[in-house]
Structures are given as structure tokens and as C-alpha cells.
């Protein structure tokens, strides 16, 4: 009888652990084709074989969570963009993220992202930029953006100016683009398209109009 009670206790503990990370109904739709696993979140994972649900804790950052599970933070953000919002640095305690090896794919028709196929590592900077632009007037805005980038960096991720400006957008200083700023076209272009241009000019075509009058933006 004591052995039976011990077995029941162990089962209860395991079930409690499962409930702690089991996805809610919204997560279940994403994970419908997967089997949830419960790895040790306290140590780095060599290979994440299946998606897991992770509840953000106080002090967590997206890059630290990605490192812990040995996945790229960009793919992790893209996978969970609807939960996190427009700023990957603004994850909040209690948010439920889905961590998966599969990265996400930008639908170039409507700008949405889906967690299916390969993502930014295989895309050219031009394709990444296209996917980051709003759907409305995208072709015209891309043309304006391209005009700026051709003159600033020639789409080179490691373009460097003696002034200290760096990367595709020629950000000064380069580090303000965020983690991965030295080698990630996605990081550089996301900062340029989603942060710098909207805050400074409004749209890429507004920025291009300024560039034509001043030879910089």
C-alpha cells in the first residue's frame, strides 16, 4: 500500500509539472501537429526536438530564453510576434511563448508571419525588407527604401563608414539596432523600417525625399 501511495504521489507531481507548461487553447492550435515536451528550462538545451510552451518570468529577455533553448531569438520573436507585439525587447512576465526549432516565414503577399518554413537566414536582405514593409503601397515604399540603401550601403550587412555608421541602414552607432546588429540583416532592417524611419520621417518615401535634398537621411 505504501508503494502504491508513493506511485500516486509521483504521478501527481509529474501531472502538476505538465499543467504548469501546458499550452492554453490558443497555443493548442499552433501545437496541434506536435507533442508537447517538458525539458529542463534551467539549463541550455542541445537540441529542442519538439515545441514547448514557456511562461515568461520576471527578468527574462528574448535573447536569454532563445539561448537557453538553443534557438535563434529572431525566429523565436517571429514565431511569437502576435503575443509579444512590435517590440521584441518588451516581453512581459506571464506571457506564454511557444519555443520551437522551426522558424517562421514572411508571407510577401500580406506581410503576415507563420511558423512554418525557413526564415531570415535563407532570405536575401531585399526579401527581408519587403516582408517588413506595410502592405499598403509596399511596392512604392520598397522602391524608395531601395534608393536610400543603394546609396548608403549597397545592401551590405557589414558596410562601415569612418564616422562609425554601420550596416545596411548606416546606423550611428551601430549597436543601437539591437542584439545581432553586426551580422543580422533582419535586425538591421527591422530597426531601419520599424523604428528609425517611422520615428524620424514617417515612411521610406518621406525619408527618400529628405535624402534627395540633403544627401543623407
N, CA and C atoms as a LAMMPS dump frame, in Angstrom:
ITEM: TIMESTEP
0
ITEM: NUMBER OF ATOMS
651
ITEM: BOX BOUNDS ff ff ff
-5.0000000000000000e+02 5.0000000000000000e+02
-5.0000000000000000e+02 5.0000000000000000e+02
-5.0000000000000000e+02 5.0000000000000000e+02
ITEM: ATOMS id mol type element x y z
1 1 1 N 0.829 -1.212 0
2 1 2 C 0 0 0
3 1 3 C 0.855 1.25 0
4 2 1 N 1.933 1.258 0.767
5 2 2 C 2.823 2.42 0.808
6 2 3 C 3.454 2.673 -0.553
7 3 1 N 3.82 1.579 -1.235
8 3 2 C 4.396 1.718 -2.572
9 3 3 C 3.375 2.307 -3.527
10 4 1 N 2.122 1.856 -3.421
11 4 2 C 1.056 2.368 -4.283
12 4 3 C 0.852 3.858 -4.059
13 5 1 N 0.866 4.272 -2.783
14 5 2 C 0.7 5.702 -2.478
15 5 3 C 1.868 6.51 -3.021
16 6 1 N 3.055 5.95 -2.946
17 6 2 C 4.242 6.65 -3.449
18 6 3 C 4.139 6.868 -4.957
19 7 1 N 3.642 5.824 -5.646
20 7 2 C 3.469 5.929 -7.095
21 7 3 C 2.455 7.02 -7.431
22 8 1 N 1.343 7.058 -6.676
23 8 2 C 0.329 8.078 -6.911
24 8 3 C 0.884 9.475 -6.677
25 9 1 N 1.724 9.617 -5.662
26 9 2 C 2.328 10.92 -5.355
27 9 3 C 3.219 11.39 -6.495
28 10 1 N 4.04 10.464 -7.001
29 10 2 C 4.938 10.801 -8.115
30 10 3 C 4.135 11.216 -9.347
31 11 1 N 3.07 10.469 -9.644
32 11 2 C 2.221 10.792 -10.79
33 11 3 C 1.611 12.176 -10.631
34 12 1 N 1.162 12.506 -9.417
35 12 2 C 0.552 13.82 -9.166
36 12 3 C 1.551 14.938 -9.392
37 13 1 N 2.787 14.707 -8.94
38 13 2 C 3.832 15.725 -9.124
39 13 3 C 4.115 15.951 -10.59
40 14 1 N 4.233 14.823 -11.327
41 14 2 C 4.501 14.932 -12.763
42 14 3 C 3.368 15.631 -13.481
43 15 1 N 2.141 15.334 -13.118
44 15 2 C 0.99 15.977 -13.754
45 15 3 C 0.96 17.454 -13.445
46 16 1 N 1.332 17.82 -12.223
47 16 2 C 1.388 19.231 -11.85
48 16 3 C 2.41 19.964 -12.662
49 17 1 N 3.564 19.326 -12.911
50 17 2 C 4.598 19.953 -13.727
51 17 3 C 4.108 20.138 -15.151
52 18 1 N 3.364 19.161 -15.646
53 18 2 C 2.865 19.251 -17.015
54 18 3 C 1.886 20.405 -17.164
55 19 1 N 0.983 20.54 -16.194
56 19 2 C -0.013 21.602 -16.248
57 19 3 C 0.661 22.965 -16.241
58 20 1 N 1.797 23.079 -15.557
59 20 2 C 2.472 24.368 -15.444
60 20 3 C 2.932 24.908 -16.779
61 21 1 N 3.207 24.009 -17.731
62 21 2 C 3.689 24.493 -19.024
63 21 3 C 2.768 24.119 -20.174
64 22 1 N 1.668 23.453 -19.871
65 22 2 C 0.786 23.025 -20.956
66 22 3 C 0.154 24.241 -21.614
67 23 1 N 0.102 24.293 -22.926
68 23 2 C -0.426 25.465 -23.612
69 23 3 C -1.921 25.634 -23.415
70 24 1 N -2.377 26.888 -23.489
71 24 2 C -3.802 27.133 -23.418
72 24 3 C -4.442 26.818 -24.764
73 25 1 N -5.743 27.125 -24.912
74 25 2 C -6.437 26.737 -26.138
75 25 3 C -5.857 27.421 -27.37
76 26 1 N -5.377 28.681 -27.207
77 26 2 C -4.784 29.381 -28.345
78 26 3 C -3.49 28.712 -28.769
79 27 1 N -2.684 28.307 -27.765
80 27 2 C -1.439 27.613 -28.076
81 27 3 C -1.713 26.277 -28.74
82 28 1 N -2.785 25.628 -28.318
83 28 2 C -3.072 24.283 -28.818
84 28 3 C -3.24 24.276 -30.329
85 29 1 N -3.795 25.364 -30.868
86 29 2 C -3.967 25.434 -32.321
87 29 3 C -2.619 25.447 -33.024
88 30 1 N -1.653 26.145 -32.418
89 30 2 C -0.315 26.199 -33.004
90 30 3 C 0.376 24.852 -32.895
91 31 1 N 0.141 24.183 -31.79
92 31 2 C 0.843 22.936 -31.499
93 31 3 C 0.056 21.7 -31.889
94 32 1 N -0.997 21.868 -32.686
95 32 2 C -1.887 20.747 -32.963
96 32 3 C -1.176 19.568 -33.61
97 33 1 N -0.09 19.829 -34.319
98 33 2 C 0.597 18.739 -35.004
99 33 3 C 1.844 18.284 -34.26
100 34 1 N 1.996 18.745 -33.022
101 34 2 C 3.181 18.411 -32.24
102 34 3 C 2.795 17.715 -30.938
103 35 1 N 3.769 17.082 -30.342
104 35 2 C 3.605 16.537 -29
105 35 3 C 4.421 17.399 -28.055
106 36 1 N 3.793 17.915 -27.009
107 36 2 C 4.482 18.81 -26.088
108 36 3 C 5.491 18.045 -25.249
109 37 1 N 6.666 18.605 -25.08
110 37 2 C 7.674 18.025 -24.204
111 37 3 C 7.977 19.013 -23.091
112 38 1 N 8.603 18.525 -22.028
113 38 2 C 8.904 19.361 -20.881
114 38 3 C 10.387 19.239 -20.555
115 39 1 N 11.248 19.974 -21.264
116 39 2 C 12.677 19.907 -20.965
117 39 3 C 13.003 20.691 -19.71
118 40 1 N 14.203 20.538 -19.224
119 40 2 C 14.664 21.294 -18.071
120 40 3 C 14.992 22.7 -18.525
121 41 1 N 14.146 23.669 -18.157
122 41 2 C 14.343 25.043 -18.616
123 41 3 C 15.498 25.727 -17.9
124 42 1 N 16.076 25.083 -16.92
125 42 2 C 17.149 25.707 -16.161
126 42 3 C 18.515 25.554 -16.787
127 43 1 N 18.643 24.743 -17.811
128 43 2 C 19.943 24.53 -18.429
129 43 3 C 19.814 24.582 -19.939
130 44 1 N 20.872 24.956 -20.663
131 44 2 C 20.8 25.046 -22.124
132 44 3 C 20.425 23.706 -22.748
133 45 1 N 19.626 23.773 -23.789
134 45 2 C 19.211 22.563 -24.484
135 45 3 C 20.111 22.336 -25.695
136 46 1 N 20.641 21.138 -25.857
137 46 2 C 21.477 20.839 -27.017
138 46 3 C 20.635 20.829 -28.279
139 47 1 N 19.521 20.101 -28.246
140 47 2 C 18.604 20.044 -29.384
141 47 3 C 17.176 20.08 -28.845
142 48 1 N 16.373 20.994 -29.331
143 48 2 C 14.97 21.058 -28.951
144 48 3 C 14.186 20.26 -29.978
145 49 1 N 13.807 19.048 -29.621
146 49 2 C 13.209 18.137 -30.587
147 49 3 C 11.769 18.498 -30.915
148 50 1 N 11.035 19.077 -29.95
149 50 2 C 9.631 19.387 -30.155
150 50 3 C 9.319 20.746 -29.521
151 51 1 N 8.272 21.426 -29.986
152 51 2 C 7.916 22.723 -29.416
153 51 3 C 7.531 22.607 -27.945
154 52 1 N 7.781 23.658 -27.196
155 52 2 C 7.36 23.714 -25.802
156 52 3 C 6.695 25.057 -25.543
157 53 1 N 5.84 25.089 -24.537
158 53 2 C 5.235 26.343 -24.101
159 53 3 C 6.056 26.875 -22.928
160 54 1 N 6.369 28.144 -22.959
161 54 2 C 7.193 28.754 -21.911
162 54 3 C 6.493 29.998 -21.384
163 55 1 N 6.371 30.098 -20.069
164 55 2 C 5.774 31.271 -19.438
165 55 3 C 6.885 32.232 -19.028
166 56 1 N 6.833 33.45 -19.531
167 56 2 C 7.873 34.446 -19.263
168 56 3 C 7.902 34.788 -17.782
169 57 1 N 9.121 34.816 -17.239
170 57 2 C 9.317 35.165 -15.831
171 57 3 C 9.934 36.55 -15.717
172 58 1 N 9.819 37.154 -14.57
173 58 2 C 10.403 38.465 -14.331
174 58 3 C 11.907 38.434 -14.583
175 59 1 N 12.398 39.371 -15.358
176 59 2 C 13.822 39.429 -15.658
177 59 3 C 14.227 38.708 -16.921
178 60 1 N 13.31 37.938 -17.528
179 60 2 C 13.626 37.23 -18.77
180 60 3 C 13.822 38.211 -19.925
181 61 1 N 14.689 37.844 -20.856
182 61 2 C 14.802 38.552 -22.123
183 61 3 C 14.646 37.525 -23.235
184 62 1 N 14.253 37.984 -24.402
185 62 2 C 14.033 37.071 -25.516
186 62 3 C 15.332 36.369 -25.901
187 63 1 N 16.429 37.11 -25.906
188 63 2 C 17.704 36.508 -26.299
189 63 3 C 18.161 35.463 -25.285
190 64 1 N 17.893 35.698 -23.998
191 64 2 C 18.292 34.727 -22.978
192 64 3 C 17.447 33.462 -23.069
193 65 1 N 16.151 33.617 -23.305
194 65 2 C 15.285 32.448 -23.473
195 65 3 C 15.724 31.645 -24.691
196 66 1 N 16.026 32.337 -25.778
197 66 2 C 16.474 31.658 -27.001
198 66 3 C 17.772 30.909 -26.752
199 67 1 N 18.71 31.535 -26.049
200 67 2 C 19.989 30.874 -25.749
201 67 3 C 19.758 29.629 -24.906
202 68 1 N 18.843 29.725 -23.948
203 68 2 C 18.579 28.61 -23.043
204 68 3 C 18.09 27.375 -23.791
205 69 1 N 17.305 27.621 -24.844
206 69 2 C 16.754 26.505 -25.613
207 69 3 C 17.496 26.262 -26.927
208 70 1 N 18.603 26.995 -27.118
209 70 2 C 19.449 26.805 -28.298
210 70 3 C 18.69 27.052 -29.602
211 71 1 N 17.909 28.147 -29.633
212 71 2 C 17.228 28.57 -30.85
213 71 3 C 17.579 30.034 -31.102
214 72 1 N 17.374 30.508 -32.322
215 72 2 C 17.651 31.901 -32.64
216 72 3 C 16.575 32.821 -32.083
217 73 1 N 16.979 33.975 -31.539
218 73 2 C 15.986 34.884 -30.96
219 73 3 C 15.085 35.493 -32.035
220 74 1 N 15.603 35.649 -33.27
221 74 2 C 14.791 36.249 -34.321
222 74 3 C 13.618 35.341 -34.683
223 75 1 N 13.93 34.027 -34.846
224 75 2 C 12.876 33.08 -35.14
225 75 3 C 11.889 32.962 -33.993
226 76 1 N 12.414 33.008 -32.751
227 76 2 C 11.552 32.941 -31.569
228 76 3 C 10.608 34.133 -31.546
229 77 1 N 11.15 35.308 -31.88
230 77 2 C 10.293 36.509 -31.912
231 77 3 C 9.244 36.398 -33.011
232 78 1 N 9.676 36 -34.198
233 78 2 C 8.741 35.905 -35.316
234 78 3 C 7.624 34.916 -35.001
235 79 1 N 7.988 33.797 -34.374
236 79 2 C 7.01 32.771 -34.011
237 79 3 C 5.961 33.321 -33.046
238 80 1 N 6.388 34.261 -32.169
239 80 2 C 5.516 34.76 -31.103
240 80 3 C 5.18 36.235 -31.246
241 81 1 N 5.297 36.767 -32.456
242 81 2 C 5.126 38.214 -32.651
243 81 3 C 3.746 38.703 -32.219
244 82 1 N 2.718 37.914 -32.445
245 82 2 C 1.368 38.343 -32.068
246 82 3 C 1.232 38.485 -30.556
247 83 1 N 1.957 37.657 -29.812
248 83 2 C 1.913 37.731 -28.346
249 83 3 C 2.768 38.878 -27.838
250 84 1 N 3.975 39.009 -28.383
251 84 2 C 4.941 39.982 -27.884
252 84 3 C 4.609 41.397 -28.337
253 85 1 N 4.138 41.545 -29.568
254 85 2 C 3.901 42.877 -30.107
255 85 3 C 5.054 43.325 -30.989
256 86 1 N 5.109 44.618 -31.269
257 86 2 C 6.066 45.138 -32.242
258 86 3 C 7.487 45.275 -31.707
259 87 1 N 7.663 45.203 -30.385
260 87 2 C 8.989 45.399 -29.799
261 87 3 C 9.478 44.113 -29.141
262 88 1 N 10.481 43.449 -29.723
263 88 2 C 10.972 42.188 -29.134
264 88 3 C 11.629 42.366 -27.776
265 89 1 N 11.942 43.592 -27.402
266 89 2 C 12.542 43.843 -26.087
267 89 3 C 11.505 44.053 -24.997
268 90 1 N 10.221 43.911 -25.353
269 90 2 C 9.169 44.258 -24.387
270 90 3 C 8.385 43.049 -23.891
271 91 1 N 9.021 41.876 -23.815
272 91 2 C 8.285 40.719 -23.301
273 91 3 C 7.927 40.967 -21.831
274 92 1 N 6.775 40.46 -21.438
275 92 2 C 6.244 40.74 -20.104
276 92 3 C 6.07 39.458 -19.312
277 93 1 N 6.286 39.576 -18.02
278 93 2 C 6.103 38.433 -17.121
279 93 3 C 4.685 37.901 -17.261
280 94 1 N 4.568 36.589 -17.404
281 94 2 C 3.265 35.953 -17.537
282 94 3 C 2.864 35.647 -18.971
283 95 1 N 3.534 36.252 -19.941
284 95 2 C 3.23 35.939 -21.337
285 95 3 C 3.63 34.505 -21.649
286 96 1 N 2.858 33.853 -22.503
287 96 2 C 3.118 32.459 -22.852
288 96 3 C 3.687 32.404 -24.266
289 97 1 N 4.917 31.934 -24.38
290 97 2 C 5.587 31.852 -25.669
291 97 3 C 5.681 30.399 -26.11
292 98 1 N 5.698 30.196 -27.43
293 98 2 C 5.917 28.869 -27.986
294 98 3 C 7.348 28.829 -28.502
295 99 1 N 8.119 27.89 -28
296 99 2 C 9.525 27.766 -28.4
297 99 3 C 9.648 26.554 -29.308
298 100 1 N 10.147 26.79 -30.52
299 100 2 C 10.231 25.712 -31.499
300 100 3 C 11.466 25.877 -32.363
301 101 1 N 11.959 24.762 -32.854
302 101 2 C 13.111 24.796 -33.739
303 101 3 C 12.721 25.432 -35.073
304 102 1 N 11.527 25.111 -35.562
305 102 2 C 11.093 25.672 -36.837
306 102 3 C 11.019 27.176 -36.73
307 103 1 N 11.502 27.848 -37.764
308 103 2 C 11.472 29.304 -37.775
309 103 3 C 10.28 29.755 -38.608
310 104 1 N 10.11 31.051 -38.733
311 104 2 C 8.889 31.476 -39.402
312 104 3 C 9.134 32.088 -40.752
313 105 1 N 8.082 32.17 -41.5
314 105 2 C 8.143 32.564 -42.899
315 105 3 C 7.288 33.808 -43.106
316 106 1 N 7.839 34.804 -43.806
317 106 2 C 7.075 36.008 -44.102
318 106 3 C 6.254 35.78 -45.364
319 107 1 N 4.954 36.005 -45.256
320 107 2 C 4.093 35.938 -46.424
321 107 3 C 4.221 37.272 -47.167
322 108 1 N 4.877 37.256 -48.313
323 108 2 C 5.149 38.503 -49.014
324 108 3 C 3.898 39.107 -49.662
325 109 1 N 2.787 38.387 -49.637
326 109 2 C 1.556 38.927 -50.199
327 109 3 C 0.857 39.864 -49.22
328 110 1 N 0.852 39.489 -47.925
329 110 2 C 0.114 40.32 -46.97
330 110 3 C 0.933 40.72 -45.739
331 111 1 N 2.192 40.312 -45.697
332 111 2 C 3.039 40.749 -44.597
333 111 3 C 2.894 39.951 -43.323
334 112 1 N 2.006 38.945 -43.308
335 112 2 C 1.831 38.168 -42.1
336 112 3 C 2.971 37.167 -41.946
337 113 1 N 3.128 36.644 -40.746
338 113 2 C 4.147 35.638 -40.496
339 113 3 C 3.492 34.356 -40.006
340 114 1 N 4.014 33.237 -40.445
341 114 2 C 3.514 31.948 -39.995
342 114 3 C 4.685 31.066 -39.622
343 115 1 N 4.517 30.268 -38.607
344 115 2 C 5.604 29.421 -38.122
345 115 3 C 5.637 28.135 -38.922
346 116 1 N 6.249 28.201 -40.087
347 116 2 C 6.256 27.014 -40.934
348 116 3 C 7.651 26.713 -41.459
349 117 1 N 8.137 27.497 -42.4
350 117 2 C 9.356 27.142 -43.113
351 117 3 C 10.538 27.982 -42.674
352 118 1 N 11.609 27.937 -43.489
353 118 2 C 12.81 28.672 -43.143
354 118 3 C 12.558 30.166 -43.179
355 119 1 N 13.338 30.893 -42.387
356 119 2 C 13.08 32.328 -42.217
357 119 3 C 14.242 33.143 -42.721
358 120 1 N 14.68 34.128 -41.952
359 120 2 C 15.576 35.153 -42.46
360 120 3 C 16.954 34.655 -42.847
361 121 1 N 17.427 33.566 -42.276
362 121 2 C 18.778 33.109 -42.589
363 121 3 C 18.913 32.763 -44.065
364 122 1 N 17.822 32.318 -44.679
365 122 2 C 17.88 31.934 -46.084
366 122 3 C 17.415 33.05 -47.015
367 123 1 N 16.819 34.109 -46.481
368 123 2 C 16.297 35.178 -47.315
369 123 3 C 17.36 36.221 -47.604
370 124 1 N 17.253 36.845 -48.753
371 124 2 C 18.143 37.954 -49.073
372 124 3 C 17.687 39.174 -48.278
373 125 1 N 18.568 40.148 -48.058
374 125 2 C 18.139 41.372 -47.37
375 125 3 C 16.96 42.045 -48.06
376 126 1 N 16.937 41.985 -49.381
377 126 2 C 15.833 42.614 -50.111
378 126 3 C 14.493 41.96 -49.774
379 127 1 N 14.49 40.617 -49.691
380 127 2 C 13.255 39.913 -49.349
381 127 3 C 12.833 40.203 -47.911
382 128 1 N 13.809 40.301 -47.029
383 128 2 C 13.502 40.625 -45.636
384 128 3 C 12.869 42.011 -45.561
385 129 1 N 13.458 42.969 -46.262
386 129 2 C 12.928 44.334 -46.257
387 129 3 C 11.501 44.366 -46.798
388 130 1 N 11.271 43.636 -47.887
389 130 2 C 9.929 43.58 -48.48
390 130 3 C 8.915 43.073 -47.46
391 131 1 N 9.277 42.032 -46.741
392 131 2 C 8.363 41.464 -45.759
393 131 3 C 8.108 42.374 -44.577
394 132 1 N 9.051 43.244 -44.246
395 132 2 C 8.903 44.141 -43.104
396 132 3 C 8.085 45.384 -43.425
397 133 1 N 7.948 45.702 -44.69
398 133 2 C 7.193 46.895 -45.077
399 133 3 C 5.688 46.664 -44.945
400 134 1 N 4.935 47.696 -44.587
401 134 2 C 3.474 47.565 -44.529
402 134 3 C 2.907 47.196 -45.891
403 135 1 N 1.772 46.537 -45.897
404 135 2 C 1.169 46.079 -47.143
405 135 3 C 0.775 47.253 -48.037
406 136 1 N 0.214 48.288 -47.425
407 136 2 C -0.254 49.432 -48.208
408 136 3 C 0.904 50.133 -48.924
409 137 1 N 0.798 50.263 -50.231
410 137 2 C 1.783 50.979 -51.042
411 137 3 C 3.18 50.361 -50.922
412 138 1 N 3.225 49.064 -50.727
413 138 2 C 4.511 48.394 -50.463
414 138 3 C 5.509 48.551 -51.609
415 139 1 N 5.053 48.383 -52.83
416 139 2 C 5.979 48.446 -53.97
417 139 3 C 6.653 49.812 -54.053
418 140 1 N 5.871 50.875 -53.885
419 140 2 C 6.44 52.225 -53.958
420 140 3 C 7.387 52.471 -52.802
421 141 1 N 7.006 52.046 -51.609
422 141 2 C 7.847 52.265 -50.439
423 141 3 C 9.147 51.469 -50.539
424 142 1 N 9.066 50.27 -51.119
425 142 2 C 10.292 49.492 -51.306
426 142 3 C 11.225 50.187 -52.283
427 143 1 N 10.655 50.772 -53.327
428 143 2 C 11.476 51.488 -54.299
429 143 3 C 12.216 52.646 -53.632
430 144 1 N 11.525 53.369 -52.768
431 144 2 C 12.159 54.477 -52.043
432 144 3 C 13.224 53.955 -51.09
433 145 1 N 12.896 52.877 -50.381
434 145 2 C 13.852 52.291 -49.443
435 145 3 C 15.097 51.817 -50.174
436 146 1 N 14.888 51.161 -51.3
437 146 2 C 16 50.675 -52.1
438 146 3 C 16.897 51.818 -52.567
439 147 1 N 16.285 52.928 -52.945
440 147 2 C 17.059 54.085 -53.397
441 147 3 C 17.978 54.598 -52.292
442 148 1 N 17.485 54.6 -51.068
443 148 2 C 18.307 55.032 -49.93
444 148 3 C 19.433 54.046 -49.671
445 149 1 N 19.076 52.761 -49.598
446 149 2 C 20.047 51.742 -49.218
447 149 3 C 21.155 51.592 -50.254
448 150 1 N 20.797 51.662 -51.523
449 150 2 C 21.811 51.569 -52.582
450 150 3 C 22.891 52.623 -52.364
451 151 1 N 22.482 53.816 -51.984
452 151 2 C 23.423 54.914 -51.811
453 151 3 C 24.141 54.876 -50.466
454 152 1 N 23.487 54.315 -49.46
455 152 2 C 24.079 54.289 -48.12
456 152 3 C 25.043 53.119 -47.924
457 153 1 N 24.65 51.938 -48.382
458 153 2 C 25.438 50.744 -48.055
459 153 3 C 25.502 49.701 -49.153
460 154 1 N 24.725 49.884 -50.234
461 154 2 C 24.683 48.866 -51.271
462 154 3 C 24.14 47.535 -50.768
463 155 1 N 23.305 47.556 -49.744
464 155 2 C 22.69 46.369 -49.133
465 155 3 C 23.721 45.473 -48.434
466 156 1 N 24.869 45.998 -48.084
467 156 2 C 25.899 45.201 -47.417
468 156 3 C 25.7 45.238 -45.902
469 157 1 N 25.591 44.07 -45.296
470 157 2 C 25.358 43.968 -43.86
471 157 3 C 26.514 44.567 -43.061
472 158 1 N 27.735 44.413 -43.557
473 158 2 C 28.912 44.874 -42.817
474 158 3 C 29.468 46.192 -43.338
475 159 1 N 28.666 46.956 -44.07
476 159 2 C 29.13 48.25 -44.581
477 159 3 C 29.527 49.154 -43.414
478 160 1 N 30.714 49.734 -43.492
479 160 2 C 31.229 50.556 -42.388
480 160 3 C 31.704 51.897 -42.908
481 161 1 N 31.356 52.942 -42.187
482 161 2 C 31.774 54.288 -42.516
483 161 3 C 32.732 54.775 -41.426
484 162 1 N 33.796 55.503 -41.787
485 162 2 C 34.731 56.007 -40.775
486 162 3 C 34.065 56.807 -39.655
487 163 1 N 32.877 57.35 -39.933
488 163 2 C 32.151 58.087 -38.888
489 163 3 C 31.675 57.165 -37.779
490 164 1 N 31.655 55.847 -38.082
491 164 2 C 31.135 54.864 -37.134
492 164 3 C 29.81 54.274 -37.567
493 165 1 N 29.199 54.844 -38.619
494 165 2 C 27.924 54.308 -39.124
495 165 3 C 28.136 52.897 -39.647
496 166 1 N 27.129 52.035 -39.412
497 166 2 C 27.342 50.614 -39.719
498 166 3 C 26.09 49.986 -40.327
499 167 1 N 26.354 49.005 -41.194
500 167 2 C 25.311 48.119 -41.69
501 167 3 C 24.488 48.689 -42.834
502 168 1 N 23.462 47.954 -43.185
503 168 2 C 22.582 48.339 -44.29
504 168 3 C 21.98 49.729 -44.085
505 169 1 N 21.508 50.052 -42.871
506 169 2 C 20.903 51.38 -42.677
507 169 3 C 21.929 52.47 -42.38
508 170 1 N 23.209 52.076 -42.166
509 170 2 C 24.246 53.01 -41.724
510 170 3 C 23.827 53.694 -40.419
511 171 1 N 23.48 52.872 -39.444
512 171 2 C 23.091 53.368 -38.122
513 171 3 C 24.321 53.879 -37.379
514 172 1 N 24.138 54.955 -36.646
515 172 2 C 25.238 55.546 -35.896
516 172 3 C 24.783 55.856 -34.472
517 173 1 N 25.303 55.137 -33.463
518 173 2 C 26.206 53.985 -33.572
519 173 3 C 25.442 52.716 -33.953
520 174 1 N 26.166 51.728 -34.463
521 174 2 C 25.516 50.522 -34.939
522 174 3 C 24.819 49.721 -33.862
523 175 1 N 25.329 49.755 -32.637
524 175 2 C 24.784 48.9 -31.577
525 175 3 C 23.35 49.237 -31.203
526 176 1 N 22.902 50.443 -31.556
527 176 2 C 21.532 50.808 -31.17
528 176 3 C 20.483 50.016 -31.949
529 177 1 N 20.936 49.273 -32.983
530 177 2 C 19.987 48.444 -33.719
531 177 3 C 19.567 47.214 -32.931
532 178 1 N 20.309 46.867 -31.876
533 178 2 C 19.918 45.75 -31.026
534 178 3 C 20.815 44.539 -31.171
535 179 1 N 20.565 43.501 -30.364
536 179 2 C 21.384 42.28 -30.424
537 179 3 C 21.416 41.695 -31.829
538 180 1 N 22.622 41.349 -32.298
539 180 2 C 22.777 40.813 -33.638
540 180 3 C 23.052 41.879 -34.682
541 181 1 N 23.242 43.124 -34.25
542 181 2 C 23.362 44.247 -35.178
543 181 3 C 24.547 44.129 -36.13
544 182 1 N 25.586 43.404 -35.755
545 182 2 C 26.774 43.327 -36.599
546 182 3 C 26.633 42.357 -37.761
547 183 1 N 25.75 41.372 -37.639
548 183 2 C 25.72 40.307 -38.647
549 183 3 C 24.334 39.929 -39.154
550 184 1 N 23.275 40.522 -38.619
551 184 2 C 21.921 40.119 -38.988
552 184 3 C 21.233 41.178 -39.852
553 185 1 N 20.926 40.806 -41.086
554 185 2 C 20.182 41.712 -41.958
555 185 3 C 18.803 42.001 -41.386
556 186 1 N 18.192 40.999 -40.753
557 186 2 C 16.864 41.185 -40.168
558 186 3 C 16.898 42.233 -39.071
559 187 1 N 17.875 42.141 -38.17
560 187 2 C 17.993 43.112 -37.076
561 187 3 C 18.176 44.517 -37.642
562 188 1 N 19.072 44.648 -38.609
563 188 2 C 19.358 45.958 -39.176
564 188 3 C 18.143 46.55 -39.89
565 189 1 N 17.486 45.735 -40.709
566 189 2 C 16.366 46.243 -41.49
567 189 3 C 15.126 46.466 -40.639
568 190 1 N 14.946 45.635 -39.632
569 190 2 C 13.807 45.859 -38.744
570 190 3 C 13.958 47.189 -38.023
571 191 1 N 15.159 47.486 -37.556
572 191 2 C 15.402 48.777 -36.892
573 191 3 C 15.151 49.929 -37.868
574 192 1 N 15.654 49.793 -39.079
575 192 2 C 15.515 50.855 -40.075
576 192 3 C 14.056 51.102 -40.439
577 193 1 N 13.315 50.005 -40.713
578 193 2 C 11.954 50.111 -41.239
579 193 3 C 10.903 50.321 -40.148
580 194 1 N 11.106 49.672 -39.003
581 194 2 C 10.092 49.704 -37.946
582 194 3 C 10.363 50.747 -36.864
583 195 1 N 11.618 51.18 -36.741
584 195 2 C 11.961 52.085 -35.645
585 195 3 C 12.425 53.445 -36.159
586 196 1 N 13.548 53.463 -36.864
587 196 2 C 14.178 54.73 -37.219
588 196 3 C 13.359 55.566 -38.207
589 197 1 N 13.011 55.001 -39.346
590 197 2 C 12.293 55.771 -40.36
591 197 3 C 10.931 56.26 -39.867
592 198 1 N 10.091 55.399 -39.228
593 198 2 C 8.801 55.906 -38.742
594 198 3 C 8.942 57.041 -37.729
595 199 1 N 9.93 56.917 -36.839
596 199 2 C 10.09 57.935 -35.8
597 199 3 C 10.663 59.234 -36.347
598 200 1 N 11.47 59.141 -37.399
599 200 2 C 12.174 60.326 -37.906
600 200 3 C 11.49 60.973 -39.101
601 201 1 N 10.947 60.141 -40.017
602 201 2 C 10.395 60.684 -41.254
603 201 3 C 8.939 60.295 -41.506
604 202 1 N 8.552 59.139 -41.059
605 202 2 C 7.207 58.632 -41.322
606 202 3 C 7.238 57.4 -42.189
607 203 1 N 7.605 57.555 -43.46
608 203 2 C 7.65 56.439 -44.389
609 203 3 C 8.982 56.434 -45.135
610 204 1 N 9.341 55.309 -45.766
611 204 2 C 10.558 55.289 -46.582
612 204 3 C 10.556 56.349 -47.679
613 205 1 N 9.402 56.624 -48.277
614 205 2 C 9.363 57.643 -49.333
615 205 3 C 9.556 59.043 -48.761
616 206 1 N 9.077 59.276 -47.539
617 206 2 C 9.367 60.546 -46.875
618 206 3 C 10.866 60.664 -46.61
619 207 1 N 11.466 59.556 -46.18
620 207 2 C 12.911 59.553 -45.915
621 207 3 C 13.703 59.768 -47.201
622 208 1 N 13.236 59.155 -48.289
623 208 2 C 13.91 59.322 -49.574
624 208 3 C 13.801 60.769 -50.066
625 209 1 N 12.666 61.389 -49.834
626 209 2 C 12.506 62.786 -50.191
627 209 3 C 13.501 63.667 -49.447
628 210 1 N 13.708 63.353 -48.157
629 210 2 C 14.701 64.106 -47.382
630 210 3 C 16.105 63.831 -47.907
631 211 1 N 16.381 62.576 -48.225
632 211 2 C 17.716 62.21 -48.703
633 211 3 C 18.057 62.979 -49.984
634 212 1 N 17.122 63.076 -50.878
635 212 2 C 17.382 63.767 -52.15
636 212 3 C 17.73 65.236 -51.944
637 213 1 N 17.221 65.827 -50.88
638 213 2 C 17.511 67.225 -50.622
639 213 3 C 18.76 67.457 -49.796
640 214 1 N 19.248 66.403 -49.12
641 214 2 C 20.359 66.593 -48.196
642 214 3 C 21.532 65.605 -48.391
643 215 1 N 21.321 64.598 -49.224
644 215 2 C 22.33 63.546 -49.447
645 215 3 C 22.611 62.721 -48.188
646 216 1 N 21.679 62.689 -47.299
647 216 2 C 21.711 61.797 -46.135
648 216 3 C 20.291 61.704 -45.593
649 217 1 N 20.061 60.794 -44.676
650 217 2 C 18.729 60.685 -44.096
651 217 3 C 18.843 60.442 -42.591
